[in-house]
Amino acid sequence: MAEALDIILMPSVLWSTVPSGGGGAKRGAFLKAMGLKRGVPDILIFWSDSACPVLPGRDGRPSFVLGIELKAGKNKPSDAQKEWHARAKLLGHMIAVCYSLKEVVEALDRFKVPHRPVKI
C-alpha cells in the first residue's frame, strides 16, 4: 500500500502510516507510553484545496485530513476505531474503511484528494 500511495498521490499531498498493529503486549505498552491513542486510522492523508480562496488571516488555503482504516477479510473496525472515526468526523475530518487498493483509490476520488489517474 505504501509504495502505491507514493506513486498515486500528488507531491503536494502529505501522508503517513500510523504503525500500531502487531508486536504483542510489550510493543503495545511502548506505543501507548509514546502517546499512541487507540483507534487512530492506519493512514493519515493531508492536503489543501488550491481551488479555494485564501482565507483572511491565514497564510494558506483550507486544508483537509482523510484517515484510512485498512481492513482485511471479514474484519470490521473495533469499538475504539469506531469511536475515533466518529470523533474525527465531528471535527470535520474524513474517514474511509478500505479492504483493497481499489477502495482506497475510490476514497481518494470521493474526498477529492489530489492524485494521479489510476486504473485498477
Secondary structure, DSSP 8 states (H G I E B T S, - for coil): -HHHHHHHB-TT-EEEE---S-SHHHHHHHHHHHT--TT--SEEEEEE-TTS---TT-SS--EEEEEEEE--TT----HHHHHHHHHHHHTT-EEEEESSHHHHHHHHHHTT--B-----
